[in-house]
Structures are given as C-alpha cells and as structure tokens.
Amino acid sequence: MCRVGFAMVVLAWSAFAYAGSKEDALAAYDKFFASFTTGNQVELAALFAPDALFYGTGSVEVVTARDGIVSYFTGALSGARGEVRAKQFESSALVLSDSVVAIAGKWQSERTLEGKMETAGPSRVTVVMQKRGDNWLIVQFHNSPTPKPAPATLTGGSSK
C-alpha cells in the first residue's frame, strides 16, 4: 500500500513540474515579442541559446550562431521603423520534458512606414524552448508566412 501511495505522489509531482515548465517556457517565449519591438537586436538575440537553430522568414540557410541571429534581425528590422508592434494570435505548447517545451503558433508584426501602418503576416512559427540553468532559451526557431487558403470551389448543383 505504501508503494502505491508513493507512486501516486511521484506522478502528481511530475505532472505539477511539467505544468510549471509549460507556463515558464511560454512566459519566456512572450519576451520575444516584447524584444522584437525595441529595435535592440542584441537583446532579442539573447533570448536564443548560443547554439540555436534559426530560420527567419527571409533566411536562405539555417543560422547556427547567436551573432548570425543578431545579423538577421539587424537586416530584417533596419530602416525607418516608426511604431512597431508584434502580436500573437494563438499558440499551443507541448511539454516534452521538464526542461524542453515545443511551441507552435501564429503572429504578425506591424510597423509605421512613411505614415502608414504596414503589416507583415500572419506568420506561423515553431519554437523549441529549453531550460538551461535558470533561464528558458529558444533552441530552435522557424518562422514562415501562413499560406493563403485554397479558393472555395463550387460543388454540386447545375448551371443554367
């Protein structure tokens, strides 16, 4: 009987630990959107692990070093920025372990250019967060445009 009680405590504790991992990883991921709007590419890149795998929307090849991530965002976010916003539409998280969480979702960015609001997106994003020491870092990032839905087709009925 004691073994069963112990096993139940262990299961309950591991479920609690995983639940905390999900919220902590999502909170760390939210920092990406706040940093994206600052124009500080070094601060933004610091959210990534030094050995992260990164595919930005405009990346031709996978970026595998933090300085490459800084360079990517320097190019992508340069120019007259005006007001910049980043908005998540949705995200789903899958806890893989107490230190690894996969996140998939959609977001868009908006910025004022020459007095007009320009929207990029919505984009779809897949991120893997890993806890290293006390910090949750992005270890994998892939962002791409959301495909347009296929046009509706007429089915059935007859034309006259």
N, C-alpha and C positions, 0 to 999 in steps of 0.2 A: 504494500500500500504506500509505503514511504517513497518508493521509486516512481510510482505513478504521480504522486504529488510533486516530486522534484522535476519530473519530465514536464509537467504542466507549467511549472514556474519558469523553466528554461524556455519553453515555447512562447509563453506570454512575454517574457523579457525580450526575446529576439524579435517578436512582432513589434514591440514598443521601440526597439532600437531601429528597425527598418523604417517605421513610421517617422521617426525623427530624422533619419537620413533623407527621406524624400523632401520634407519641408526645408531642411537645411540646404540641400542641393538646389531646390527651386529658389530659395532666398538669394543664394549666391549667384544663380543664373540671372535673376532680376537685375543685379548690378550691371550686367552687360548693357541693358537698355538705358540705364541712367548714365553710364560712362559713354555710350555711343553719342549722346547729345552734347558732351562737353567740348569736343574738339581736342581732347588730350589723348592722343594715340598711345602714349606710353602707359598711362593709367588704364586704358582699355586693354592693352596687350598684357598687363599684369594680371588680368583675370584668367589668362591662359597658362597652362603648365609650360615650362621651358621646352618640353619635347612634344607639345601638342601637334596633332594633325589638323590642318586648317584648309578648308575650301571656302573662300568667299564667293559671292555671286560672280565676280569677274575673274576669279583665279583660273589660270590655264593649267597649272600644275599644283599638286598638293604642297602646302607650305609646312615645313617641319621645324622651324625655329622661331622663337619669340621676336627676334629682330625682323624676320620676314613678315610677321603679323603687323608689327609697327609700320613697316613699309607699305603693306597692303592698305591699311586704314589711312595712312598719310595720303596716299594717292586717291583712294576712294572718297575721302571726306575733305579734300582740299578745295580751294576756290572760295568764292563769296558764299558764305553759309547762311547768313541771316538766322532766323529762328529755326531750330532743329528739334524734331520730336521723333520718338520711337515708341511704337505701340504694339503690344502683344494682343492677338485676337484669341488665341487658345493655346494651351499646352497640355500635354499628357506626360506623366513621368512613370517610369518603370524602374523599380528598385532592383538592382542586380545583386547587390551585397550591401553591407553596412557602410561601405566606402565608395560604391560606384552606383550612379543613377543615370539612366538614359532619359533624355527629354526630346520630344518632338512637338512641333507646333507651327503656328503661322504668326507673322508680324509684318509691319510696314514702317518705313521711315518717311518723314515729311520734312521739307525744308523750304524756306523762303528764298527764292532766287529772283532778283530783279522785281521785287514787289509781289510776286505770285507764288502761291504755295504749290510746290512740286511734290508728287507722291511717288515713291519707289515701293512697289509691292502690290499686293501682298506677296510675301516670300514665304517659303516653307523652310524650316530649319530643323536640323537634328544635332543634338549636343550630347556628349557624354561628360558628366561631371565626376571627378574623383577627389576624395578627401585625402589630402597629403598633409601630414602633421595636423595642424588646427584649421587648415583652410581647404575649402572646396574650390577646385580649379577646373577649367574647361580643358579636357584632354583630347577631345575630338569635336570638330565644328564643321558642319556642312550647310551652306545656305544656297538656295536656288529659287528662281521665280516659280510661282504657282502656275501650272499650265491653265490655259483657258478651257472652260468646259466645252465638250463637243456640242455643235449646234443640234438643237432638237430636230428630230425628223418626224414627219407625219406618217402615221401608220393607220392602216385600215381605211374604211370609207371609200367613197368613189368620187371622182371629179366629174362635174357636169359641164 
